[in-house]
Amino acid sequence: MTEDERRAATKLVQAGRRKDWTHLESGGGVVNPPVWRASTILYDNTAALKAGLSTNEDGKLFYGRRGTPTQWSLADALTELEPGAVGTMLFPSGAAAVAMALTSVLKSGDHLLMVDSAYDPTRRLCDAYLAQRGVTTTYYDPLIGAEIEALIQPDTRAIFMESPGSLTFEVQDIPAIVAVAKKRALVTLIDNTWATPLYLPAIAMGVDLSIIACTKYIVGHSDAMIGSVTSGPDTWSDLRLTGQVLGQHVGPDDAWLALRGLRTLDVRMARHRDSALEIAHWLRARPEVGAVLHPALPECPGHEFFQRDFLGSSGLFSFTLGRGNADAFVDALQHFGIGYSWGGFESLALPANPARCRSVNPWRGPPVIRLQIGLENVRDLIDDLHQAFSAI
Ligand SMILES: *Cc1c(COP(=O)(O)O)cnc(C)c1O
């Protein structure tokens, strides 16, 4: 059976568990590649030392910074999950993964097209860091589709997508944008943290670089930070070089936690998806609620692209209040933690104002309440939301 005939849930169980990473030559093995902690790698002799310097091969012990079977196993598994991908680089956070992916593609004098609904720290990277280093950014409407071609300049090098968008959940027409990019020889990147390759196989759709904040659903337990960039064939060597020369490294304990999380991604995502959908529908029927921003609801901008391209939805969405104060509502919740990040087993609520981080399509609505729906019993969560409405 070839790799791509296995379904994603099977890959999640099997991927990255190569026998030479789990088994002893003398016989027997363990299920999970162990945590290999390393800086120095010991060579058998000087000939092996010299051979290591000249090859720079993946999957060979060289020096701690290049990783050990623990990190290789995670990178391998993430590559296997994206059909069509050739490799994955790991980074110490999702923000580092975004920064390294863009750095691997852009140089001074280049122009970048960035979606207006991008994660706020990604915007800050463009405005506060890349701009000082000669890279200009134009923000575009998340619903622009093929009309993005009109924004391409002679020095445009890349198009960055994030779908659905942070806080406001607009879904992009990825195939239309990829088609324009291919025609104009531009590189495409996507922040695929929300759907993960399980629900959006981005590389198979022709995107060059698929970025995940593994901190969220891959780790899944709110106790480690990791980012990854999985690459198609054309961008892999630049991505790998950039990660290596800029000294990027992920500790083996964190890689191991991400691998442990990855094994249960399919079942966790199914629960996140189902509970979030149930709560989104319940909220939509509440008289206190203004809008529910969930890609699987028909009123969500870009819903038709969600229906066409995604294999599922995850546990993060937003809503607005038609009346009442968002902060007071969040403070009244008992089962929802208040805090940044998401994708763990526990529910979170966050009041946020998208107006702070939009430039093309100003946000004119009230602040949103972003919910991360965790793995608790969904009735308990709905009861809690119900009592918070009564409290305000
Ligand atoms: C959280 C997040 C990131 C950054 O990940 P960290 O691991 O927190 O640095 C990037 N993109 C999106 C969409 C995110 O939600």
The ligand as an ORCA input file, in Angstrom:
! r2SCAN-3c Opt
* xyz 0 1
  C      -1.132     31.294     17.761
  C      -0.990     31.517     16.304
  C       0.270     31.663     15.724
  C       1.528     31.738     16.542
  O       1.813     30.568     17.245
  P       2.694     30.628     18.587
  O       3.135     29.225     18.758
  O       1.777     31.112     19.659
  O       3.837     31.561     18.344
  C       0.343     31.807     14.359
  N      -0.774     31.826     13.600
  C      -1.990     31.687     14.113
  C      -3.168     31.718     13.218
  C      -2.151     31.542     15.484
  O      -3.378     31.458     16.009
*
